[in-house]
């Protein structure tokens, strides 16, 4: 076990902050006024950035969040859940005129669909992030395609962070428009890119890849632009590749899965917690990621079952 206890570097997470309504059971909509009965409905912390920040704090990493919520009950719930986990929410702005974002998750055993109301999510700016980044060693960006204004400013923001000696990571999440625009100017300035397999293929194709390329070829083409590419592979765990072409992998845990919502964000939190804790070995960093992602699937919602540091380390022992 090579984790360095305590003295973890401070991580700022920037992006979306909202609640999720997770519905499980007969969730494939049938119109014509059909009434369908659910197995469960859970209101939980949502948002990629929010879940990553929550997961990092539970793993003992000093964590802050740069985001915006509304002056409403969903905003207060979001801030409360984050603060309870130990996230510094002093850089989460409260907008008096727009509602907090909301995602409705239709969660089926093998897949899910997400319906999102953006609300305050797109109003975060590059200036907000730069102001919030003071005192942090790493900034993680989430939900790139939900924050169009910040996305347009991101190359300049990343260049400024790099000039300040702050490392960065990016999880784009899925592009609702499926255009995957703007990433050619972003990736050379990012230290870690954390896509899932579907996002990896789409990003690589948008940047000149071929439709028949293997996943490793897709990752290598993106790593050639600069970042270490860390790929979430679902039940197969995760793997990474850098410019040298060496592929490192780690398996996940075998568990009874309740809900996969946010598992990729918990994977991100595990990986970044290992980086923040000074874990030098890439295979072990990936184990932190895959264990954290796996454990998060034990309950509905993305944050409910996220492990604390002691639990994660016990699975790594």
C-alpha positions as CSV (number, residue, x, y, z in Angstrom):
1,X,0.0,0.0,0.0
2,X,1.8,3.1,-1.2
3,X,-0.8,5.8,-0.3
4,X,0.7,8.7,1.6
5,X,-1.6,9.3,4.5
6,X,-2.6,12.9,5.1
7,X,-1.0,16.0,3.4
8,X,-3.0,15.4,0.2
9,X,-2.8,18.3,-2.2
10,X,-5.9,20.5,-2.4
11,X,-8.2,19.8,-5.4
12,X,-10.8,22.2,-6.8
13,X,-13.6,20.7,-8.9
14,X,-15.2,23.0,-11.5
15,X,-18.5,22.5,-13.3
16,X,-22.1,21.5,-12.6
17,X,-23.9,21.2,-9.3
18,X,-27.4,19.9,-9.1
19,X,-29.7,17.2,-7.8
20,X,-30.6,13.9,-9.4
21,X,-34.0,12.2,-9.2
22,X,-33.1,8.5,-9.8
23,X,-36.0,6.3,-10.9
24,X,-35.7,2.5,-11.1
25,X,-38.1,-0.1,-12.3
26,X,-40.4,0.2,-15.4
27,X,-38.7,3.4,-16.6
28,X,-38.9,3.2,-20.4
29,X,-41.6,5.8,-21.1
30,X,-44.8,4.8,-22.9
31,X,-46.9,7.8,-23.9
32,X,-50.7,7.8,-24.4
33,X,-51.3,8.6,-20.7
34,X,-49.9,5.2,-19.6
35,X,-49.2,5.0,-15.9
36,X,-46.1,3.0,-15.0
37,X,-45.2,1.7,-11.5
38,X,-41.6,2.2,-10.2
39,X,-39.5,0.1,-7.9
40,X,-37.9,3.1,-6.3
41,X,-37.4,6.9,-6.5
42,X,-34.5,8.6,-4.8
43,X,-33.5,12.3,-4.7
44,X,-29.7,12.5,-4.4
45,X,-26.8,14.7,-5.1
46,X,-26.3,14.8,-8.8
47,X,-23.9,16.4,-11.3
48,X,-20.5,15.1,-12.4
49,X,-18.6,17.9,-10.7
50,X,-20.6,17.6,-7.5
51,X,-20.2,13.8,-7.3
52,X,-16.5,14.0,-8.0
53,X,-16.1,16.7,-5.3
54,X,-18.2,14.7,-2.8
55,X,-16.2,11.5,-3.5
56,X,-12.8,13.3,-3.2
57,X,-13.8,14.7,0.2
58,X,-15.0,11.3,1.5
59,X,-11.6,10.0,0.5
60,X,-9.9,12.6,2.7
61,X,-8.7,15.0,0.0
62,X,-9.1,18.7,0.8
63,X,-11.7,19.6,-1.9
64,X,-13.5,22.7,-3.1
65,X,-16.2,23.2,-5.7
66,X,-16.6,26.0,-8.2
67,X,-20.2,26.0,-9.5
68,X,-23.5,27.8,-9.3
69,X,-26.8,26.8,-7.9
70,X,-30.2,28.6,-7.5
71,X,-31.7,30.2,-4.5
72,X,-34.2,27.3,-4.1
73,X,-34.7,24.0,-2.2
74,X,-32.7,22.0,-4.7
75,X,-29.8,24.4,-4.3
76,X,-29.9,24.2,-0.5
77,X,-30.0,20.4,-0.7
78,X,-27.0,20.4,-3.0
79,X,-25.0,22.7,-0.8
80,X,-25.9,20.7,2.3
81,X,-25.0,17.3,0.9
82,X,-21.6,18.7,-0.3
83,X,-20.8,20.4,3.0
84,X,-21.8,17.3,5.0
85,X,-19.1,15.4,3.0
86,X,-16.5,18.0,3.8
87,X,-16.5,19.9,0.5
88,X,-15.6,23.6,0.8
89,X,-18.7,25.2,-0.9
90,X,-17.6,28.8,-0.3
91,X,-16.9,29.2,-4.0
92,X,-20.4,27.9,-5.1
93,X,-22.3,31.0,-6.1
94,X,-26.1,31.2,-5.5
95,X,-28.0,32.8,-8.3
96,X,-31.3,34.5,-7.2
97,X,-32.9,34.4,-10.7
98,X,-32.3,30.9,-12.1
99,X,-33.3,27.5,-10.8
100,X,-30.8,24.9,-9.6
101,X,-30.2,22.2,-12.3
102,X,-32.0,18.9,-12.2
103,X,-31.4,15.6,-13.8
104,X,-34.0,12.8,-13.9
105,X,-32.2,9.4,-14.2
106,X,-34.2,6.6,-15.8
107,X,-32.1,3.7,-14.5
108,X,-32.5,0.3,-16.0
109,X,-30.2,-2.7,-15.1
110,X,-28.1,-2.5,-18.3
111,X,-28.4,1.2,-19.3
112,X,-29.8,4.5,-18.3
113,X,-31.3,7.6,-19.8
114,X,-30.8,11.1,-18.4
115,X,-33.2,14.1,-18.7
116,X,-31.5,17.4,-17.6
117,X,-32.8,20.9,-16.8
118,X,-29.7,23.1,-17.1
119,X,-30.8,26.0,-14.8
120,X,-27.8,27.6,-13.3
121,X,-25.3,25.0,-14.6
122,X,-24.1,26.9,-17.7
123,X,-23.5,30.2,-15.9
124,X,-20.2,29.3,-14.4
125,X,-17.4,31.4,-16.0
126,X,-13.7,31.2,-16.5
127,X,-13.1,34.1,-14.1
128,X,-15.1,32.2,-11.5
129,X,-12.7,29.3,-11.8
130,X,-9.6,31.3,-11.8
131,X,-10.7,33.2,-8.7
132,X,-11.6,30.0,-6.9
133,X,-8.4,28.3,-7.8
134,X,-6.2,30.3,-5.4
135,X,-4.6,27.9,-2.9
136,X,-5.3,24.8,-4.9
137,X,-2.7,22.5,-6.6
138,X,-5.1,20.8,-9.0
139,X,-8.3,21.7,-10.8
140,X,-10.6,19.1,-12.3
141,X,-13.2,20.2,-14.9
142,X,-16.5,18.2,-15.4
143,X,-19.5,18.4,-17.8
144,X,-17.6,20.4,-20.5
145,X,-20.6,20.3,-22.9
146,X,-23.1,21.6,-20.4
147,X,-21.1,24.8,-19.7
148,X,-20.8,26.4,-23.1
149,X,-19.5,29.7,-21.8
150,X,-16.7,28.1,-19.7
151,X,-15.9,25.7,-22.6
152,X,-15.2,28.6,-24.9
153,X,-12.9,30.2,-22.3
154,X,-11.3,26.9,-21.2
155,X,-8.1,27.1,-23.4
156,X,-7.2,30.4,-21.8
157,X,-8.2,29.3,-18.4
158,X,-6.1,26.1,-18.7
159,X,-3.1,28.1,-20.0
160,X,-3.3,30.4,-17.0
161,X,-3.6,27.5,-14.5
162,X,-0.6,25.9,-16.1
163,X,1.4,29.1,-15.8
164,X,0.5,29.1,-12.1
165,X,1.9,25.6,-11.7
166,X,-1.6,24.1,-11.2
167,X,-2.2,20.7,-12.8
168,X,-5.6,19.9,-14.5
169,X,-7.9,17.1,-15.5
170,X,-11.0,16.9,-17.6
171,X,-14.0,14.6,-17.8
172,X,-16.1,16.0,-20.7
173,X,-19.1,13.7,-20.1
174,X,-21.4,13.1,-23.0
175,X,-22.1,15.8,-25.6
176,X,-25.9,16.2,-25.9
177,X,-25.4,17.7,-29.3
178,X,-23.0,14.9,-30.3
179,X,-20.7,17.5,-32.0
180,X,-17.7,17.1,-29.6
181,X,-16.5,20.6,-30.7
182,X,-13.6,22.6,-29.2
183,X,-11.5,19.8,-27.7
184,X,-8.6,20.2,-30.1
185,X,-7.7,23.4,-28.4
186,X,-8.2,22.0,-24.9
187,X,-6.5,18.7,-24.7
188,X,-2.9,19.9,-25.3
189,X,-3.4,21.9,-22.1
190,X,-4.9,19.2,-19.9
191,X,-2.8,16.8,-17.8
192,X,-5.4,14.0,-17.4
193,X,-8.4,13.2,-19.6
194,X,-10.9,10.8,-18.1
195,X,-13.5,9.6,-20.6
196,X,-15.6,6.4,-20.7
197,X,-15.3,4.1,-23.7
198,X,-18.1,5.8,-25.6
199,X,-16.8,9.3,-25.0
200,X,-13.2,8.1,-25.9
201,X,-14.4,6.9,-29.3
202,X,-16.5,10.0,-30.0
203,X,-13.7,12.4,-29.0
204,X,-11.1,10.6,-31.1
205,X,-13.4,10.5,-34.1
206,X,-14.1,14.2,-33.8
207,X,-10.3,14.9,-33.8
208,X,-9.5,13.0,-37.0
209,X,-9.6,9.4,-35.9
210,X,-11.1,6.6,-38.0
211,X,-14.3,4.8,-37.3
212,X,-12.5,1.4,-37.3
213,X,-9.8,2.4,-34.8
214,X,-9.5,0.2,-31.7
215,X,-10.0,1.7,-28.3
216,X,-6.3,1.7,-27.7
217,X,-5.7,3.5,-31.0
218,X,-8.3,6.1,-30.0
219,X,-6.6,6.6,-26.7
220,X,-3.1,6.9,-28.2
221,X,-4.3,9.5,-30.7
222,X,-5.6,11.6,-27.8
223,X,-2.5,11.0,-25.6
224,X,-0.4,12.3,-28.5
225,X,-2.0,15.7,-27.9
226,X,-0.7,15.8,-24.4
227,X,-2.8,14.3,-21.6
228,X,-2.6,11.0,-19.9
229,X,-5.8,9.3,-21.1
230,X,-7.5,7.4,-18.2
231,X,-10.4,5.3,-19.5
232,X,-13.4,4.0,-17.6
233,X,-14.3,0.6,-18.9
234,X,-17.4,-0.2,-16.9
235,X,-17.5,-3.7,-15.4
236,X,-14.0,-4.3,-16.9
237,X,-12.5,-1.7,-14.7
238,X,-10.2,0.9,-16.2
239,X,-7.0,1.5,-18.1
240,X,-4.7,4.3,-19.1
241,X,-2.2,5.2,-21.8
242,X,0.3,8.0,-22.2
243,X,2.4,9.3,-25.0
244,X,4.8,6.3,-24.6
245,X,2.0,4.0,-25.6
246,X,2.2,1.8,-22.5
247,X,-1.2,0.5,-21.5
248,X,-1.8,0.0,-17.7
249,X,-5.0,-1.5,-16.5
250,X,-6.9,-2.5,-13.3
251,X,-10.0,-4.6,-12.7
252,X,-13.0,-3.5,-10.7
253,X,-14.7,-5.3,-7.8
254,X,-17.4,-7.9,-8.3
255,X,-20.5,-6.6,-6.5
256,X,-24.3,-6.7,-6.6
257,X,-25.0,-3.6,-8.5
258,X,-27.9,-1.4,-7.5
259,X,-27.4,1.6,-9.6
260,X,-24.5,2.7,-11.9
261,X,-25.4,6.4,-11.8
262,X,-22.3,8.5,-11.1
263,X,-19.9,5.5,-11.0
264,X,-17.7,7.1,-13.6
265,X,-17.5,10.2,-11.4
266,X,-16.6,8.1,-8.4
267,X,-13.9,6.5,-10.6
268,X,-12.6,10.0,-11.3
269,X,-12.6,10.8,-7.6
270,X,-10.7,7.6,-6.8
271,X,-8.1,8.3,-9.4
272,X,-7.6,12.0,-8.4
273,X,-7.5,11.0,-4.8
274,X,-4.6,8.7,-5.6
275,X,-2.8,11.5,-7.5
276,X,-3.5,14.0,-4.7
277,X,-2.2,11.5,-2.1
278,X,1.1,11.1,-3.9
279,X,0.6,7.6,-5.2
280,X,3.3,7.3,-7.9
281,X,2.4,4.0,-9.4
282,X,-0.1,4.2,-12.3
283,X,-1.5,0.6,-11.7
284,X,-2.3,1.5,-8.1
285,X,-3.9,4.8,-9.1
286,X,-6.1,2.9,-11.4
287,X,-7.0,0.5,-8.5
288,X,-8.1,3.4,-6.4
289,X,-10.3,4.5,-9.3
290,X,-11.8,1.1,-10.1
291,X,-12.5,0.3,-6.4
292,X,-14.1,3.7,-5.8
293,X,-16.2,3.4,-8.9
294,X,-17.3,-0.1,-8.1
295,X,-18.2,0.6,-4.4
296,X,-20.4,3.6,-5.5
297,X,-22.8,1.3,-7.3
298,X,-24.1,-0.3,-4.1
299,X,-26.9,2.2,-3.6
300,X,-29.1,4.5,-5.7
301,X,-27.5,7.8,-6.8
302,X,-24.0,8.8,-7.4
303,X,-22.8,9.7,-3.9
304,X,-24.8,7.6,-1.4
305,X,-22.4,4.7,-1.4
306,X,-19.1,6.4,-2.1
307,X,-16.4,4.9,0.1
308,X,-14.5,6.8,2.8
309,X,-10.7,6.5,2.7
310,X,-10.4,3.7,5.2
311,X,-12.9,1.5,3.4
312,X,-11.2,2.1,0.0
313,X,-7.7,1.3,1.5
314,X,-9.1,-1.9,3.1
315,X,-10.1,-3.1,-0.4
316,X,-6.7,-2.3,-1.8
317,X,-4.8,-4.1,1.0
